[in-house]
């Protein structure tokens, strides 16, 4: 089962929207979600800064700012084909 990581910030409306989209897709597509807050982590803030939310599929960068369900499904399918 794939792990989808979402790097986010507290009180970030785009982060909340992205997490909601992922949670709706989780049962249908069968993956786990890990949310990591970058607030206060200088290394993560430098790496992801204003791009949050940033989503990764099994550690591979997928997208930033928003999660488009169609694009996410396509990326997840491609990821599974290359496993």
N, C-alpha and C positions, 0 to 999 in steps of 0.2 A: 504494500500500500504506500502510495506516495505521500511525502510530507510537503505541504504548502506552508511556507513561512511568510509572514507578513510583518514587515518592519513598519512601526507606526509611532505616533506621538499621542500623548494624552490630550483630550479635548480637541481632536482633529476630526472635523466632520467628514473629510474625504476618507480618512482611515476607517471610521465607523461604517460608512457606506460600502467600502471595499470588503470589510469583514462580513457585513450582512450578505453581500452577494456570494462570498465564498461559503458561508454557512448554509445558504440555500442550495448551493451546488454540491455540498459535501456528501449528503446521503445518496444523491443520484449518481455521482461519479466515483464515490468511494475513495476518499483521501483524508488525511489527517491535517489539522491546522495548528500551527504554532504562531502565536502573536508575540513579538518582541518589541518592547518600547525602547526607543533610542534616547529618550530624554535623560540627560545627565551622563550619558556615555560618550565621551569626547570622540572616541574612534568611530563609533557608529554615526554620531551626528556629522562628523566630517565626511564619512563615506556616503550617507544617504541624505543628509541635510534637508533641503526643501523638496526632495523628490518623494517623500512619504505620501501615501503608503507605497512601499516597494514590495512586490511579491516575487517569490522564488519557488520553483518546483524542484524538489530534491536538491536544493542548493544552487540551481541554475536560474539565473535572472529571467523572470518572465515579463514583468511590466512595472510601471510606476504610475502614481496618481490615481488611476481608476482601474477597476476590474471589469472588463467587458466580458459578459458570459460566453458569447460566441467565440471570441478570441481565446479565452481561457480554455474552453473545451477543446478547441483545435490544438492548442499548445500541449495540453495534457495528453491527448491522443497521440500526438507526434512523439512526445516523451516516452510513452508506453511502447511505441513501436521500436524505439531505439534502445530499449532495455535489454 
